[in-house]
Amino acid sequence: MLTKETVRDALNAIGNTFFTVEFVAKDGGVRVYNGRINVKKGLKNNERSELVRKAFEANGVVPIKIDGEKYKAFKLDNVLSIKGAGQEWVAGA
């Protein structure tokens, strides 16, 4: 697994462009998502959304917008690899 710091650095380097993340899900299976982070379109900006955003940050959860209007999430400490912005971060490399 990549460290939380490596994942944060990778996400900062990628910015708001499309990327691919491979991670271990809660059920132990490996998932791959393609999408973007920091997408605000379609989200409500209210008290509840602020509470959710803070809870995600506190628990190391990163929301990602995938095809169309779907949002999914992954945890920082479960990432196996990230590809984006012409770079690749891989666990054990």
DSSP file (Angstrom, degrees, kcal/mol; ACC not computed):
  #  RESIDUE AA STRUCTURE BP1 BP2  ACC     N-H-->O    O-->H-N    N-H-->O    O-->H-N    TCO  KAPPA ALPHA  PHI   PSI    X-CA   Y-CA   Z-CA
    1    1 A M              0   0    0      0, 0.0    91,-0.2     0, 0.0    79,-0.2   0.000 360.0 360.0 360.0 147.2    0.0    0.0    0.0
    2    2 A L        -     0   0    0     77,-2.9    77,-0.3    89,-0.1     2,-0.1  -0.525 360.0-106.0 -76.6 152.1    1.1    3.6   -0.6
    3    3 A T     >  -     0   0    0     -2,-0.2     4,-2.3     1,-0.1     5,-0.2  -0.401  25.3-114.3 -74.3 158.0    1.4    5.8    2.5
    4    4 A K  H  > S+     0   0    0      1,-0.2     4,-2.6     2,-0.2     5,-0.2   0.892 118.3  53.1 -57.5 -40.2   -1.2    8.4    3.2
    5    5 A E  H  > S+     0   0    0      2,-0.2     4,-2.6     1,-0.2    -1,-0.2   0.901 108.0  49.4 -64.4 -41.6    1.4   11.1    2.6
    6    6 A T  H  > S+     0   0    0      2,-0.2     4,-2.5     1,-0.2    -1,-0.2   0.910 111.9  48.8 -63.7 -42.2    2.3    9.7   -0.8
    7    7 A V  H  X S+     0   0    0     -4,-2.3     4,-2.7     2,-0.2    -2,-0.2   0.924 111.7  48.8 -64.5 -44.3   -1.3    9.5   -1.8
    8    8 A R  H  X S+     0   0    0     -4,-2.6     4,-2.3     2,-0.2    -2,-0.2   0.924 112.5  48.6 -60.7 -44.5   -1.9   13.1   -0.7
    9    9 A D  H  X S+     0   0    0     -4,-2.6     4,-2.2     2,-0.2    -2,-0.2   0.907 111.9  49.7 -61.5 -42.0    1.2   14.3   -2.6
   10   10 A A  H  X S+     0   0    0     -4,-2.5     4,-2.2     2,-0.2    -2,-0.2   0.926 111.0  48.5 -62.9 -45.6    0.0   12.4   -5.7
   11   11 A L  H  X S+     0   0    0     -4,-2.7     4,-2.2     1,-0.2    -1,-0.2   0.873 111.3  50.5 -64.3 -37.1   -3.5   13.9   -5.5
   12   12 A N  H  < S+     0   0    0     -4,-2.3    -1,-0.2    -5,-0.2    -2,-0.2   0.897 111.3  48.5 -65.6 -39.5   -2.0   17.4   -5.1
   13   13 A A  H  < S+     0   0    0     -4,-2.2    -2,-0.2     1,-0.2    -1,-0.2   0.862 113.4  47.3 -67.8 -36.0    0.3   16.8   -8.2
   14   14 A I  H >< S+     0   0    0     -4,-2.2     3,-0.9     1,-0.2    -2,-0.2   0.865  86.8 175.7 -74.2 -37.1   -2.7   15.6  -10.2
   15   15 A G  T 3<  -     0   0    0     -4,-2.2    22,-0.4     1,-0.2    -1,-0.2  -0.466  62.4 -20.4  69.7-133.6   -4.9   18.5   -9.2
   16   16 A N  T 3  S+     0   0    0     -2,-0.2    -1,-0.2    20,-0.1     2,-0.2  -0.039 107.1 109.5-103.2  29.5   -8.4   18.6  -10.9
   17   17 A T  S <  S-     0   0    0     -3,-0.9    20,-0.4     1,-0.1    18,-0.1  -0.583  79.3 -83.1 -99.9 167.0   -7.5   16.4  -13.9
   18   18 A F        +     0   0    0     -2,-0.2    67,-0.6    18,-0.1     2,-0.3  -0.394  55.4 166.5 -68.6 144.6   -8.7   12.8  -14.6
   19   19 A F  E     -AB  35  84A   0     16,-2.3    16,-2.3    65,-0.2     2,-0.4  -0.954  31.8-123.6-151.3 167.9   -6.8   10.0  -12.9
   20   20 A T  E     -AB  34  83A   0     63,-2.7    63,-2.5    -2,-0.3     2,-0.4  -0.968  22.7-170.4-119.0 132.3   -7.0    6.3  -12.1
   21   21 A V  E     -AB  33  82A   0     12,-2.5    12,-2.4    -2,-0.4     2,-0.5  -0.985   7.0-163.4-125.2 134.1   -6.8    4.9   -8.6
   22   22 A E  E     +AB  32  81A   0     59,-2.7    58,-3.2    -2,-0.4    59,-1.8  -0.971  26.4 156.6-114.3 128.7   -6.5    1.3   -7.6
   23   23 A F  E     -AB  31  79A   0      8,-2.4     8,-2.9    -2,-0.5     2,-0.6  -0.940  45.9-101.4-148.5 165.6   -7.3    0.4   -4.0
   24   24 A V  E     -A   30   0A   0     54,-2.5     6,-0.2    -2,-0.3    51,-0.2  -0.836  41.1-142.3 -93.0 123.0   -8.5   -2.3   -1.6
   25   25 A A    >   -     0   0    0      4,-3.4     3,-1.9    -2,-0.6    49,-0.1  -0.242  28.8 -97.6 -79.2 170.8  -12.2   -2.0   -0.8
   26   26 A K  T 3  S+     0   0    0      1,-0.3    -1,-0.1     2,-0.1    -2,-0.0   0.815 124.3  56.1 -58.8 -32.6  -13.7   -2.6    2.6
   27   27 A D  T 3  S-     0   0    0      2,-0.1    -1,-0.3     1,-0.1     3,-0.1   0.444 121.2-106.6 -81.9   1.3  -14.7   -6.2    1.5
   28   28 A G  S <  S+     0   0    0     -3,-1.9    -2,-0.1     1,-0.3     2,-0.1   0.285  80.6 125.0  93.2 -10.0  -11.1   -7.0    0.6
   29   29 A G        -     0   0    0     -5,-0.1    -4,-3.4     1,-0.1     2,-0.5  -0.406  64.0-114.0 -78.7 158.9  -11.6   -6.8   -3.1
   30   30 A V  E     -A   24   0A   0     -6,-0.2     2,-0.3    -2,-0.1    -6,-0.2  -0.820  34.4-170.7 -95.9 131.5   -9.5   -4.6   -5.4
   31   31 A R  E     -A   23   0A   0     -8,-2.9    -8,-2.4    -2,-0.5     2,-0.4  -0.883  12.0-156.2-120.9 152.8  -11.3   -1.7   -7.1
   32   32 A V  E     -A   22   0A   0     -2,-0.3     2,-0.4   -10,-0.2   -10,-0.2  -0.995  12.2-174.6-129.3 124.8  -10.3    0.7   -9.9
   33   33 A Y  E     -A   21   0A   0    -12,-2.4   -12,-2.5    -2,-0.4     2,-0.5  -0.941  10.8-160.6-118.5 142.5  -11.9    4.1  -10.3
   34   34 A N  E     +A   20   0A   0     -2,-0.4    33,-0.4   -14,-0.2     2,-0.3  -0.990  46.8  88.1-116.3 129.1  -11.4    6.6  -13.1
   35   35 A G  E     -A   19   0A   0    -16,-2.3   -16,-2.3    -2,-0.5     2,-0.3  -0.957  64.4 -79.0 177.1-159.0  -12.5   10.1  -12.3
   36   36 A R  B     -D   65   0B   0     29,-1.8    29,-3.0    -2,-0.3     3,-0.3  -0.938  24.6-143.6-133.4 154.4  -11.6   13.5  -10.8
   37   37 A I  S    S+     0   0    0    -22,-0.4    27,-0.1   -20,-0.4     3,-0.1  -0.675  78.3  39.8-108.5 171.3  -11.5   15.0   -7.4
   38   38 A N  S    S+     0   0    0     25,-0.4     2,-0.6    -2,-0.2    -1,-0.2   0.760  72.6 153.0  62.6  28.3  -12.4   18.5   -6.2
   39   39 A V        +     0   0    0     -3,-0.3    -1,-0.2     1,-0.1    -3,-0.0  -0.801  17.2 173.7 -90.0 122.8  -15.5   18.6   -8.5
   40   40 A K    >   +     0   0    0     -2,-0.6     3,-2.1    -3,-0.1    -1,-0.1   0.639  38.8 113.5-102.8 -18.9  -18.1   20.9   -7.0
   41   41 A K  T 3  S+     0   0    0      1,-0.3     3,-0.1     3,-0.0    -2,-0.0  -0.319  85.6  14.3 -60.7 131.1  -20.7   20.9   -9.8
   42   42 A G  T 3  S+     0   0    0      1,-0.3     2,-0.3    -2,-0.0    -1,-0.3   0.352  99.3 117.3  88.1  -6.3  -23.9   19.3   -8.7
   43   43 A L    <   -     0   0    0     -3,-2.1     2,-0.3     2,-0.0    -1,-0.3  -0.738  63.9-125.1 -95.6 143.6  -23.1   19.4   -5.0
   44   44 A K        -     0   0    0     -2,-0.3     2,-0.8    -3,-0.1    -3,-0.0  -0.649  12.1-145.0 -83.5 142.1  -25.2   21.3   -2.5
   45   45 A N        +     0   0    0     -2,-0.3     2,-0.2     4,-0.1    -1,-0.0  -0.795  52.4 119.0-108.5  88.3  -23.3   23.8   -0.4
   46   46 A N  S  > S-     0   0    0     -2,-0.8     4,-1.8     1,-0.0     5,-0.2  -0.753  78.9 -82.8-138.9-175.2  -25.2   23.6    2.9
   47   47 A E  H  > S+     0   0    0     -2,-0.2     4,-1.9     1,-0.2     5,-0.1   0.893 124.6  50.6 -62.7 -41.5  -24.5   22.8    6.6
   48   48 A R  H  > S+     0   0    0      1,-0.2     4,-2.3     2,-0.2    -1,-0.2   0.918 108.9  50.5 -64.8 -43.4  -24.9   19.0    6.0
   49   49 A S  H  > S+     0   0    0      1,-0.2     4,-2.4     2,-0.2    -1,-0.2   0.852 108.7  53.3 -65.2 -32.4  -22.5   18.9    3.1
   50   50 A E  H  X S+     0   0    0     -4,-1.8     4,-2.2     2,-0.2    -1,-0.2   0.896 108.4  49.7 -67.3 -40.2  -20.0   20.8    5.2
   51   51 A L  H  X S+     0   0    0     -4,-1.9     4,-2.2     2,-0.2    -2,-0.2   0.906 111.8  48.3 -63.8 -42.1  -20.3   18.2    8.0
   52   52 A V  H  X S+     0   0    0     -4,-2.3     4,-2.6     2,-0.2    -2,-0.2   0.922 110.3  51.6 -64.4 -44.2  -19.8   15.4    5.5
   53   53 A R  H  X S+     0   0    0     -4,-2.4     4,-2.3     1,-0.2    -2,-0.2   0.917 111.7  46.7 -59.5 -44.5  -16.7   17.1    4.0
   54   54 A K  H  X S+     0   0    0     -4,-2.2     4,-2.4     2,-0.2    -1,-0.2   0.885 111.8  50.7 -66.5 -38.6  -15.2   17.5    7.4
   55   55 A A  H  X S+     0   0    0     -4,-2.2     4,-1.6     2,-0.2    -2,-0.2   0.902 110.0  50.6 -65.3 -41.1  -15.9   13.9    8.4
   56   56 A F  H  <>S+     0   0    0     -4,-2.6     5,-2.8     2,-0.2     4,-0.4   0.945 112.0  47.1 -60.4 -48.3  -14.4   12.6    5.1
   57   57 A E  H ><5S+     0   0    0     -4,-2.3     3,-1.1     1,-0.2    -2,-0.2   0.914 111.2  51.1 -60.4 -43.6  -11.2   14.7    5.8
   58   58 A A  H 3<5S+     0   0    0     -4,-2.4    -1,-0.2     1,-0.2    -2,-0.2   0.800 115.3  42.5 -65.4 -29.3  -11.0   13.5    9.4
   59   59 A N  T 3<5S-     0   0    0     -4,-1.6    -1,-0.2    -3,-0.3    -2,-0.2   0.301 114.0-111.1-102.9   8.3  -11.3    9.8    8.3
   60   60 A G  T < 5 +     0   0    0     -3,-1.1    16,-3.0    -4,-0.4     2,-0.4   0.837  65.0 149.9  68.9  33.3   -9.0    9.9    5.3
   61   61 A V  E   < - E   0  75B   0     -5,-2.8    14,-0.2    14,-0.2    -1,-0.2  -0.859  31.0-159.3-103.2 133.1  -11.7    9.4    2.8
   62   62 A V  E     - E   0  74B   0     12,-3.4    12,-1.8    -2,-0.4     2,-0.2  -0.943   9.1-145.1-114.2 116.0  -11.4   11.0   -0.7
   63   63 A P  E     - E   0  73B   0      0, 0.0     2,-0.4     0, 0.0   -25,-0.4  -0.587  18.2-169.1 -77.1 141.9  -14.6   11.5   -2.8
   64   64 A I  E     - E   0  72B   0      8,-2.8     8,-2.8    -2,-0.2     2,-0.6  -0.998  18.5-135.5-133.4 134.9  -14.1   11.0   -6.5
   65   65 A K  E     -DE  36  71B   0    -29,-3.0   -29,-1.8    -2,-0.4     6,-0.2  -0.811  30.1-178.6 -91.5 120.5  -16.5   11.9   -9.3
   66   66 A I  E  >  - E   0  70B   0      4,-2.2     4,-0.5    -2,-0.6   -31,-0.1  -0.530  46.9 -19.7-110.1-179.0  -16.8    9.1  -11.8
   67   67 A D  T >4 S-     0   0    0    -33,-0.4     3,-1.4    -2,-0.2     2,-0.3   0.296 115.3 -27.8 -27.1 128.2  -18.8    8.8  -15.1
   68   68 A G  T 34 S-     0   0    0      1,-0.2    -1,-0.0    -3,-0.1     0, 0.0  -0.434 126.7 -19.7  67.3-122.9  -21.7   11.2  -15.3
   69   69 A E  T 34 S+     0   0    0     -2,-0.3     2,-0.3    -4,-0.1    -1,-0.2   0.231  99.1 121.4-106.9  12.3  -23.2   12.3  -11.9
   70   70 A K  E <<  -E   66   0B   0     -3,-1.4    -4,-2.2    -4,-0.5     2,-0.4  -0.572  40.9-164.8 -83.1 138.8  -21.9    9.4   -9.8
   71   71 A Y  E     +E   65   0B   0     -2,-0.3     2,-0.2    -6,-0.2    -6,-0.2  -0.976  12.6 169.5-118.0 136.9  -19.6   10.0   -6.8
   72   72 A K  E     -E   64   0B   0     -8,-2.8    -8,-2.8    -2,-0.4     2,-0.3  -0.696  16.6-144.5-128.1-177.2  -17.7    7.3   -5.1
   73   73 A A  E     -E   63   0B   0    -10,-0.3     2,-0.3    -2,-0.2   -12,-0.0  -0.992   9.9-167.7-152.1 155.8  -14.9    7.4   -2.4
   74   74 A F  E     -E   62   0B   0    -12,-1.8   -12,-3.4    -2,-0.3     2,-0.3  -0.970  27.1-112.6-141.2 157.4  -11.7    5.6   -1.3
   75   75 A K  E >   -E   61   0B   0     -2,-0.3     3,-1.6   -14,-0.2   -14,-0.2  -0.714  18.8-131.9 -93.6 141.8   -9.6    5.7    1.8
   76   76 A L  G >  S+     0   0    0    -16,-3.0     3,-0.8    -2,-0.3   -69,-0.1   0.825 105.0  53.2 -58.1 -34.9   -6.1    7.2    1.7
   77   77 A D  G 3  S+     0   0    0    -17,-0.3    -1,-0.3     1,-0.2   -73,-0.1   0.328 102.5  58.4 -90.6  10.2   -4.5    4.2    3.5
   78   78 A N  G <  S+     0   0    0     -3,-1.6   -54,-2.5   -77,-0.1     2,-0.3   0.240  74.4 124.7-116.7  11.9   -5.9    1.6    1.1
   79   79 A V  E <   +B   23   0A   0     -3,-0.8   -77,-2.9   -77,-0.3   -56,-0.3  -0.575  31.2 177.7 -83.8 131.8   -4.4    2.8   -2.2
   80   80 A L  E     -     0   0A   0    -58,-3.2    11,-2.5     1,-0.4     2,-0.3   0.795  69.1  -8.5 -95.9 -38.9   -2.3    0.4   -4.3
   81   81 A S  E     -BC  22  90A   0    -59,-1.8   -59,-2.7     9,-0.2    -1,-0.4  -0.993  51.2-160.1-158.0 155.8   -1.6    2.8   -7.2
   82   82 A I  E     -BC  21  89A   0      7,-2.4     7,-3.0    -2,-0.3     2,-0.4  -0.998   7.6-171.2-137.3 135.9   -2.5    6.1   -8.7
   83   83 A K  E     +BC  20  88A   0    -63,-2.5   -63,-2.7    -2,-0.4     2,-0.3  -0.998  31.1 112.6-128.0 129.6   -2.0    7.2  -12.4
   84   84 A G  E >   +BC  19  87A   0      3,-2.4     3,-1.9    -2,-0.4   -65,-0.2  -0.897  55.5  33.7 175.7 157.8   -2.5   10.8  -13.5
   85   85 A A  T 3  S-     0   0    0    -67,-0.6     3,-0.1     1,-0.3   -66,-0.1   0.822 127.8 -58.8  55.0  35.0   -0.9   13.9  -14.8
   86   86 A G  T 3  S+     0   0    0      1,-0.3     2,-0.3   -72,-0.0    -1,-0.3   0.625 119.2  99.6  73.6  12.9    1.7   11.8  -16.8
   87   87 A Q  E <   -C   84   0A   0     -3,-1.9    -3,-2.4   -77,-0.1     2,-0.4  -0.848  54.9-153.7-128.1 163.6    2.9   10.2  -13.6
   88   88 A E  E     -C   83   0A   0     -2,-0.3     2,-0.5    -5,-0.2    -5,-0.2  -0.993   2.4-165.3-141.8 133.5    2.4    6.9  -11.7
   89   89 A W  E     +C   82   0A   0     -7,-3.0    -7,-2.4    -2,-0.4     2,-0.4  -0.980  17.3 179.5-116.7 122.3    2.7    6.0   -8.1
   90   90 A V  E >   -C   81   0A   0     -2,-0.5     3,-1.5    -9,-0.2    -9,-0.2  -0.976  31.2-112.2-129.3 137.1    2.8    2.3   -7.3
   91   91 A A  T 3  S+     0   0    0    -11,-2.5   -89,-0.1    -2,-0.4   -11,-0.1  -0.427 102.6  15.7 -64.7 135.5    3.1    0.5   -4.0
   92   92 A G  T 3         0   0    0    -91,-0.2    -1,-0.2    -2,-0.1   -90,-0.0   0.504 360.0 360.0  80.5   4.8    6.4   -1.3   -3.6
   93   93 A A    <         0   0    0     -3,-1.5    -2,-0.1     0, 0.0    -1,-0.1   0.438 360.0 360.0 -98.8 360.0    8.0    0.5   -6.5
